[in-house]
Structure formats: C-alpha cells, structure tokens
C-alpha cells in the first residue's frame, strides 16, 4: 500500500511541475466558470419570465446539470491530454525500467499511477467549490442532486483516467496515447446518441446499457441506481486490469 501511495504522490506532484498539468487545470477552471455563469444567466432570465425566482424550477438541478453536462464533453478531450504521459513518458525516458526491476508489483504501479491521475482530476473538480457556495447563497439547494452530480462527474473522470492510462501504456508516444484516448472516450459517449434514434428492441437495450452518457445522465438526475455504479466500476476495473497486463508484459519483454 505504501508503494501505491508513493507512486500516486509522485504522479500528482509531477502534474504541478509540468505545463500540461497547469494547462488542463486552468482550462478546466476557466470553462467551468464560463459554463456556470451561462447557467446563472439562463436561470435568471427564465425565472424573470416566470415572475418569481425558482418558483417552478429546481435551481440545483438546472445549474449543476447544465454545467457538468457541458464540462463532461470538455473532459472527453482534456483527460486524455492529462493522462497521456502516465506510462508513455516513463517508457520513452526508460524510467519504467527502474519501476519494473524494483520489488513493486505491476498492480501496485498501475494503481499508483491511476490514483495519482485521479487525485489531480479531483483537484480540478475542487476548483468548482464556488458552485455549492453560490447555491447556498441563492437559497436551499437540493442536496441529493448536488451530491449525485459531483459523484457522477467524478466517476466519469475516473473512467477517463483509466482509459487514458491504458492508452498511455500502449505506446512511447504521448500524442498517440492522446488520440487513442479521445477516440475511445468519444465512442463510448456518442453511442448513447445512436441509442436515442434506434427503434425499441434488444439492440437498443444493449446500446443504451453500454452508453456512458446514459449512465452519467441517470446519476446527474439525483437517482443513484446500483446498475449505474456497477457500470462505472466495471469499466474502471477493466481498463486498470488491461493496463496491469500491459505493464506486466513490459516487465517480461
């Protein structure tokens, strides 16, 4: 466990000493602020047209779903950029050999890198602390919707970190890992749009089940189903396992 935490701390700290870490952090914070401002303006206009603030609208649901819904599209591209160096840079700089020849298991290496990337992603989410503060200033927010939106978004980030780590383990070139990560994320996302235009049947049910968008939207509505939790945990576990097998293969190469 100490090895995992040591690797996680190293990876998280590395982001603060690299341009890509600061670029991702600043872009995420900037886009989050822009989206939240637009949601506030839209809410004010809609409330004014109804004649009373919040009379017919759940302000928490409207603001958070709007902001995180837009941010979810941004992180499809941002997280692969953040994670593209997790393994690829170690391979390119040959520092991966030091890890592989140390008495640290491949599983510990991968879990450490995953937790390091996820920790930095969590710091990015922490920059949205002004959102609950604003909601409390506006009135009494819906705590269930607030928690579920944050939980759903963090689960989404965890999936993207796992995907990015896996693609980073496939190559020594971070840009190739970036392209592969974006491709996987986009495919898992847009398959939900395909399901929305399909006729009812087994095929539609299968597409909706594998749609990341559908599961994310379910959680953001304030309804936490076991099926949605199992989906995210399964996807994360799959890519962490796949990365572990890839790292193990490098050990015996």
C-alpha atoms as one frame of an Amber mdcrd trajectory, in Angstrom:
protein
   0.000   0.000   0.000   2.870   2.375   0.787   4.309   1.798  -2.692   0.965
   2.637  -4.296   0.668   5.877  -2.317   4.274   6.827  -3.058   3.722   6.399
  -6.801   0.414   8.288  -6.573   2.082  11.212  -4.788   4.855  11.279  -7.377
   2.401  11.351 -10.276   0.220  14.049  -8.688   3.238  16.214  -7.881   4.560
  15.773 -11.414   1.475  17.495 -12.815   2.279  20.646 -10.845   5.762  20.752
 -12.356   4.651  20.211 -15.942   2.970  22.605 -18.396   0.277  20.067 -19.337
  -0.925  19.821 -15.742  -1.333  23.574 -15.361  -2.884  23.940 -18.820  -5.517
  21.305 -18.014  -6.192  22.822 -14.589  -6.556  26.371 -15.933  -8.681  25.316
 -18.917 -10.997  23.241 -16.732 -11.401  26.066 -14.202 -11.976  28.626 -16.945
 -14.541  26.548 -18.823 -16.292  25.620 -15.576 -16.608  29.290 -14.661 -17.926
  30.178 -18.111 -20.500  27.379 -18.152 -21.691  28.141 -14.620 -22.033  31.849
 -15.446 -24.091  30.988 -18.516 -26.309  28.714 -16.394 -26.799  31.502 -13.834
 -27.733  33.984 -16.556 -30.095  31.492 -18.170 -31.687  30.736 -14.806 -32.179
  34.441 -14.049 -33.799  35.059 -17.428 -36.078  32.047 -17.113 -37.027  32.923
 -13.541 -37.802  36.514 -14.527 -40.082  35.296 -17.296 -41.939  33.123 -14.767
 -42.333  36.068 -12.405 -40.563  34.555  -9.381 -37.111  33.146  -8.723 -37.146
  29.377  -8.526 -40.915  29.069  -8.405 -41.139  26.301 -10.972 -37.516  25.272
 -11.334 -35.138  23.193  -9.278 -32.214  25.622  -9.300 -29.715  22.975  -8.174
 -30.703  20.605 -10.952 -30.767  23.292 -13.610 -27.377  24.810 -12.759 -25.419
  21.672 -11.947 -26.743  19.506 -14.770 -26.079  22.302 -17.224 -22.554  22.985
 -16.001 -21.415  19.378 -15.559 -23.177  18.333 -18.749 -21.050  20.801 -20.702
 -17.895  20.007 -18.741 -18.380  16.301 -19.434 -17.806  16.995 -23.122 -14.706
  19.078 -22.357 -13.077  16.347 -20.253 -13.533  13.834 -23.078 -10.601  15.689
 -24.654  -8.938  17.154 -21.572  -8.411  13.964 -19.557  -6.580  12.065 -22.346
  -4.239  15.060 -22.566  -3.710  14.893 -18.815  -3.065  11.143 -18.724  -1.180
  10.660 -21.980   2.184  10.749 -20.176   1.315   8.445 -17.245   3.114   5.451
 -18.747   4.260   6.649 -22.169   6.748   9.160 -20.761   8.245   6.546 -18.443
   8.667   4.224 -21.425  10.206   6.926 -23.594  12.613   8.073 -20.862  13.378
   4.448 -19.834  12.418   5.228 -16.214   9.769   2.494 -16.426  12.636   0.008
 -16.251  13.504   1.197 -12.754   9.947   0.526 -11.614   9.771  -2.840 -13.327
  13.026  -4.029 -11.761  12.009  -2.838  -8.284  10.177  -5.096  -5.812   6.905
  -3.383  -6.686   4.202  -5.386  -8.437   2.689  -4.307 -11.748  -0.652  -3.941
  -9.988   0.834  -1.505  -7.458   2.474   0.521 -10.226  -0.762   0.808 -12.175
  -2.912   1.568  -9.131  -0.447   4.229  -8.026  -0.496   5.918 -11.403  -4.294
   5.675 -11.577  -4.729   7.217  -8.123  -2.202   9.925  -8.969  -4.095  10.910
 -12.108  -7.422  10.705 -10.317  -6.129  12.850  -7.442  -5.175  15.623  -9.853
  -8.560  15.286 -11.555 -10.110  15.662  -8.097  -8.145  18.880  -7.603  -9.626
  20.120 -10.864 -13.129  19.373  -9.562 -12.270  21.167  -6.301 -11.893  24.401
  -8.273 -15.697  24.368  -8.642 -16.167  24.929  -4.873 -17.820  28.239  -5.738
 -20.767  26.310  -7.182 -22.227  24.914  -3.919 -21.333  28.210  -2.239 -23.426
  30.077  -4.830 -26.296  27.602  -4.492 -26.379  28.110  -0.727 -26.322  31.855
  -1.303 -29.318  31.577  -3.648 -31.314  29.545  -1.140 -31.666  25.945  -0.018
 -30.072  23.663  -2.614 -31.222  20.125  -3.315 -28.513  18.171  -1.511 -29.343
  14.897  -3.263 -28.981  16.417  -6.724 -25.800  18.251  -5.698 -24.110  15.145
  -4.325 -25.206  12.945  -7.220 -23.888  15.403  -9.811 -20.494  15.569  -8.145
 -20.385  11.788  -7.648 -21.394  11.152 -11.256 -18.840  13.609 -12.617 -16.006
  12.203 -10.510 -16.975   8.681 -11.641 -16.783   9.912 -15.231 -13.342  11.398
 -14.624 -12.196   8.121 -13.060 -13.231   6.263 -16.219 -11.384   8.733 -18.432
  -8.255   8.488 -16.250  -8.364   4.676 -16.517  -8.843   4.859 -20.296  -6.050
   7.407 -20.698  -3.687   5.360 -18.560  -4.390   2.294 -20.687  -3.753   4.066
 -23.990  -0.613   5.601 -22.486   0.675   2.107 -21.723   0.360   1.086 -25.373
   2.931   3.468 -26.796   6.037   5.519 -26.061   4.490   8.499 -27.830   2.107
  10.597 -25.679   0.374  12.128 -28.704  -0.649   8.700 -29.962  -1.989   7.924
 -26.484  -3.943  11.195 -26.595  -5.566  10.360 -29.937  -6.425   6.822 -28.844
  -7.874   8.045 -25.546 -10.068  10.660 -27.206 -11.274   8.063 -29.711 -12.317
   5.596 -27.008 -13.991   8.296 -24.907 -15.903   9.728 -27.856 -17.043   6.299
 -28.993 -18.376   5.412 -25.533 -20.098   8.802 -25.382 -21.760   9.073 -28.796
 -23.056   5.513 -28.739 -25.731   6.933 -26.436 -26.897   9.249 -29.214 -27.188
   6.237 -31.505 -29.461   4.514 -28.996 -31.783   7.510 -28.854 -32.650   7.174
 -32.555 -32.962   3.379 -32.625 -36.294   1.609 -32.515 -37.201  -0.349 -29.394
 -35.676  -3.792 -29.220 -32.755  -5.835 -27.987 -30.204  -3.856 -29.989 -31.375
  -0.573 -28.465 -31.270  -2.041 -24.959 -27.699  -3.222 -25.473 -26.583   0.135
 -26.878 -28.223   2.031 -24.019 -26.608  -0.275 -21.484 -23.085   0.347 -22.795
 -23.705   4.088 -23.245 -21.610   6.103 -20.815 -23.790   9.151 -21.470 -26.935
   7.348 -20.356 -25.428   6.182 -17.056 -23.939   9.609 -16.371 -27.277  11.321
 -17.006 -29.057   8.869 -14.702 -26.756   9.768 -11.810 -26.883  13.520 -12.516
 -30.673  13.450 -12.115 -30.226  12.576  -8.465 -31.093   8.901  -8.797 -28.306
   6.544  -7.762 -29.015   3.087  -9.184 -26.837   0.068  -8.454 -26.664  -0.631
 -12.192 -25.031   2.740 -12.889 -22.489   2.234 -10.099 -21.678  -1.262 -11.371
 -21.231   0.104 -14.898 -18.658   2.725 -13.897 -16.813   0.391 -11.517 -16.697
  -2.326 -14.172 -15.304  -0.015 -16.860 -12.673   1.346 -14.467 -11.710  -2.156
 -13.333 -11.447  -3.372 -16.940  -9.041  -0.640 -18.051  -6.989  -0.834 -14.845
  -6.695  -4.604 -15.358  -5.816  -4.171 -19.042  -3.116  -1.650 -18.136  -1.746
  -4.009 -15.498  -1.444  -6.771 -18.095   0.315  -4.396 -20.459   2.795  -3.299
 -17.785   3.372  -6.930 -16.818   4.132  -7.690 -20.460   6.731  -4.908 -20.472
   8.306  -6.459 -17.398   8.969  -9.704 -19.242   9.853  -8.201 -22.596
